């Protein structure tokens, strides 16, 4: 496996850990009396602030802001607005759906991304990735079928947690196209002269700013404007942590990783997140899945292994190997 693809997989794995950590950290924040809308308002405000601080800290990233066209900036802001739907439905669902179960059920999205990629991005090559999708989806079905009826969460919560991956799938494919991905190439293979929003730091800073603005407006309309005085002191460490790991870090690394391996492959690699969430939920929140649900989680992980051991598509161009220690605005070990 070439270094370029390994970097992409590593970035997406970091992203999965960041998103998964946000799921777990949300539970104690809710216990302080903070509701989902307040949580996501401060999550993205903190994430956007950190993202712009990261952009300002580097001359190359500041120059990338000036290189961004008005159209690219507008699309990035639009994607940030769309992301409010994904994050809002998921964190609203977490008020009633256990974190371990929500983390498994949301992973229907790799299937949706794979289907959308057939038309709008780089499709999965060969048969093995499709076998991986079937195995991973079977795992999700087992996880859902293993719910104890007596303690089942409300239907509204389950509906929201299943709506979230649909919105997220559309966001992934559209953001991949913004980065330069097409049906015949990855985003990192886009011609040098073609205008693409390739810098993860700048693009995701714009996205998070739009998401933060969307939730701030939603809170104002709902009568819950941003008010630091209304947030319990004990909730602040969790809110800042979610802003860092589940917004600033997770979204930047996912965008940068997707440019290297494609939207469909990135979605498949991300299916390690339910395993991460299940383990953390058991350790930190004492939330445990049933044996059937654990089998389902294992199948999801098996799907990732099958997909990532697939050979490169015949005739696919070998991507150029980055020479810099900093890739797409994301710090990498030198």
N, C-alpha and C positions, 0 to 999 in steps of 0.2 A: 504494500500500500504506500503511495507516494506521500511525502511530507505535507504537501499542500492539503490533501484530503484528511490526513491525521489532525492537522491544525483545525480544520473545519469541524471534525467530529468532537475534538476536545472542547472547542468553543460552545458547541451545542450541549455537551454534557455539563459544562459549567452553568449554562443557562437553565438546564433542567433542575440542577441542584438549587439554583436561585429561586425559580418559581416554586419548587416544592417546599423550600424553607418558608416562603411567604404563606403558604397554606397552613403550615404548622404554627407559625408565629401569630396568625390571626386569632386563634382560639383564646389565648390568654388576654389578647387585646379586647375581644368581645366580653370577656369575663369582667372587665373593668367598667362595663356599661356603655362602651363605644359601639355604635351601630355600624353597619356595612358602609353606608354612604360617607360617614365621617372618616372611616378607615381609608377608603379609596381616595377621598379628597386629599388627605395628608400624605398618603402613599405616593401619589403622583406629583404633588407639589415638592416633596422631598427629592423624589427621583429626578424631576426636571431641574431642580436647583443643583444637584450633584452633577448632572450631565453637562450643564452649561459651565460649571466650574471646571470640569474636566476639559471642555473645549477651550476655555480661556487659558488654561495652563500650558498650552502648546502652540507654537507658531504655525506649525503645519496644519493643525486643526482649525486655527483661526483663519488661515488662508482658504481652507476647504469651505468655510462659510461663504466667502466671497465668490467661490467657484460655483456654488449651487445656483441653478437658474430659478427664476420665479415659478416656473411650472413644477420643477422638482420640489421646491419648498411648499407649494400649494398642495401637491400630492402627499407629501410627508405629513402636513398638518391635517389633511383629510383622513389619512390612515390613523393618526392619533385620535381623531374624533370617533372613528369606527371602533377603536380599541376600547372606548368607554363601554360599548355593548358587551364585549367579551369579559372585561374585568368586573363590570357591574353585576352581570348575571352570576358569575362564579362566586364573588364574595358575598352577594346576597344569599346564594344557596348555602354557603358555609355557616350561616346563622342557624340552619336547621338540619343540614346534612353533615354527618361525621366526616372529618377531614380525610380519613383513610378511604372511605367509600367515594367521596367526591373526586379524590385524586385518581382513582381507577376509572370511574365512569367518564371523565372528561376525555379519556384517551380513545374516543371514537374519531378524533380529529385527524389522525394520520390516514385513515381510510378516505375521508373527505378530501384531504389535500392531494392524495394520490389521484383521485378521480378528477379533481380540478386541474391538476398538472398535466393531464393528458391533452388538455386543450390550451392551457394558458402558460405552462412552464415546462421544465424538463421532466419527461415521464420516466418512471422507473424502468430500467432496462431488464429484459429477460423475464423468466418466470419466477425466480426465487424471491424477489421482493414482493410479488403478489401472494406467494405462499406465506411470506412473513406477515403480510397484512391480514390474511385469513386467520392465522394463528393468533395474532394480537387481538383481532376482533372477537374471536372465540373466548379469549381471556376476559374481555370486557363483558360479554354475555354471561359468563359464569359468575363474575363479580356482581352483576345486577341480579341474577337469579338466586344468589345466595343470601339475599336480604331477608332477615327475619321479619315476617309479616307483623308480628306482635309489636315490634319496636321500629317499624319502618318509618322513615322520615315522611313529612307531608308531601303530597303529590306536587305542590307548587315548588318546593325545594328541588325535587328530582327533575321537574321540567326545566328549571333554571340551569341546573348543572349540565343538562343535555343540550340546552340552547347555546351555552357558552362555547363549546367546541365548533359549532357551526359558524358562528361569527369569527372565531379565531382562525378557522381554516381559510376563510375569505381574506382575512388580514394577512396571513402568511403568504398566500399566493400573490396578492397585490404588492406586498412589500418586496417580494422576490423580483417581481417585474420592475419595480422602482430601482432595484439594485442592478438591473441589466439582464436578468435571467429571461430566456425565451425557450421555446420548445426545442431548439437545436443547440442550446449552449447554457452554461452556468453564468451567473452574474460576474464571476471573476474572469470569465473568458470573453467578456464584451470587448469589442474593438476599442483601441485607445482613443480614437477620435469621437466615439459615440458618447453622448451626454447621458451619464447614469449617476444616480445618487449612491456612490460607492463608499463614502466615508461613514462608518457606523456611528461614530461619536456625534457628528453633526446631525445626521438624519434622525437618529433616535432621540436626540435632544429636542428637535422640533416635534417629533411625534408625542413625546411625553408632555411637552408644553401644551399641546392641543388637548391631550387627554386630561391633564390637570385643569385646563380651562373649562372643559366640558363638565367635569364633576363639580367644579366650583359654581358654574351656572346652575347645574341641577340641584345643588344644595341650596342655592339662593331661592330658586323657584319652590323648593319643598319647605322653605322656612327654616333651613338649617345651614346658614352661611358659615364660612370659615371663621372660627372663633377660638383661638388658642385657650382662652380662659374657660371654655366649655369642655375641654379635654382633661380627664383626670391625669394627675401627675404620673401615676403608675403606668399609664398607657403609652407615654412618650417613647420609652426605649423600644417597645415593640413597633410603634409607628415608624420611627426612624430606621429600624432594622429592615422592615418591609420595604421602605422606600429605597434603601440601598441594595439589598439582595434581590428583591423581586421586581424592581423597576430599573434602576440605573444599571446594575450588573447583568441581570437576566435578559433584558430586552436588547442591550448592546451586543452581548455575545451571541444571542440567537440570530440577530440580523447579520453579523459578520460571518458566523458559521454557515448560514444559509447561502451566502455568496459562493462559498467554496464547494459545497456538496449538493446544493439544490434544495428546493422547498420540500419535495417529497421525501428525500433521504433525511433531511433535518427533522421532519416530523416523526419519522421512524426512530431515529436515534433518541428523540425526546421521550419515547415510551419507557425509558428507564425511570422517569420521574415517579410513576406510581409506586415502584418498588422503594424508592427513596422515601416517599411520603408514608408508605405503610410502615417502614421500619421506624422512622421518626415519630409517627403517631403512636406506635406501641411504646416507645421509650419515653417520650415526653408527655403524651396525653393519655396514656393507658387505653387507647382505642385499638381494638384488635379485630381483624377480619375472621370470618368463619373459615373452616378448612376448604370449603368449595371456593370461597373468594380468594384464598391464598393460592389455590391451584390456578385460578384465573390470572392473578398477578404474575405467577410463574410463566404462564403462556405468553403474556405480554413481553416479558424479558426474553423468552426464547425467540419471539418474533424479531426482536432487535438483532440477536445473534445471527439468525438466518439471513436477515437483510444485509448486514454489514460484512458477511463473508462471501457475498456475491461478487463475481469478477466484474471488472470494468467493462462497460458496453463496448462491443467490437467497433473499432474505428473512432472511438471517442477521443478527442484531443487531450493530450497530457497538459494539465495546467502548469503555468509557470510557477516556480517555487519562489516565495517571497524571500528577499534577502534581508529585510529590516527586522529588528527585534520587536517593532511595534507594527501590528497588522490592523489596517482599517480602523485606526483610532483605539484599538483595544490592546492594553498592555500584555505582552507575551514575554515569557522568560527568555533571556538572551543566552 
